Amino acid sequence: MQLQLTIDADRYLLPAGTRVSQLKKRLLNAARGGGGFLRLISANHPTAEVMVTEHSRVRIEYLDDEETAAPKSSVEACSIDEFEMDLDIW
C-alpha cells in the first residue's frame, strides 16, 4: 500500500514506512502555527519544502499498488469524459 499526500493541487507519493501519525502532527502544527514549511521526501518528486497554512487543502490517501502504477498513455490518464466544464463562467 502506498500513501499519497495532496497539498492543494500538488500530489506526493510518500515512501514506504511513512508514519501517518507524525505526518498529521507536522501538518497540524504548521497550520495552527500560522503556516510553515514542511520538508517532504517523495517517490515521485525530488525532496521538496512545501508551505502549509490554515488555508491549505490537505488530503492523505491510502492507494493500492495498482493505483500508483503509471498510466499506459496520457490519453488514458486524462480523458475529456472525466471532466465537467461550465463554460458559462467566461
N, C-alpha and C positions, 0 to 999 in steps of 0.2 A: 504494500500500500504506500502511496506517495502523498505527501502533503503539498497543497498549493495555497500560497498566501497571495491574496489580491489586495492591493492598496490603491484605492481609486481605480484607475484603469490598468495598472501595471500588475502583471502576474509573475510570481516567483515560485518555482518548484524547489521545495526545501529538501536538503539532504536527508537521507535515512538517519534515524536516530534523533531527529529534532524533537526537543521536549516542548510539547504544546503548552503546558502549564507555564513554563518560563517565558515562552514567546508571548502568551497572553499578558503576563505580568509586565513585560517590557513595553508592549503596545499600550496598555492601560496607563502605565507610569508616564509615558511620553504624552499621551493625550491629556491626562489630568494635570500634568505639569505645564500646560500652555503650549506644548509642542516640543519636539526633539527629533534628532536623527537616530535612526536605528541602523546598525550595520548588519547587512544580510548576506549570507553566503548561499548562493542559489545554484541549482543544477543547470538552469537554462540562461543565466546571466552571469557576467563577471561579478565579483564582490561589489556590492553597492551600499551606499548610505542613503536611506530614504527618510524624508521628513514626514513625521506623523503628527497631526494636530487633532484637536477635538472635533474637527470637521471632516477628517479623513474617513473614507468608506473602506472598512476592513472586512475581509472575509477569509476564513480558513476552511478549506475543503479537503476532504479525505478522498483521494482518487484511487480507483483500481488501476492496475498496471496497464490494462488495455486503453484507459483514458489518457495516459501520459505518452503513449506511442505517437510518433509523428504522423500526421496525415499523409495519405498517398500523394495528394496533389493539392495545390492551393484552391482549385475549383471545388474539390470535395470538402475542403476545410471551411469554405465560406460560400454557400450558395445563396442567391438572391431570395429564394423562398423562405429563408430563415429570418429575414428582416421585415419589419413592418414600418413603413415610412408614411409620415403625414406631410405631404408636400404643400399643404395649405399654409404652413407657417412662413413660407417665403413670400 
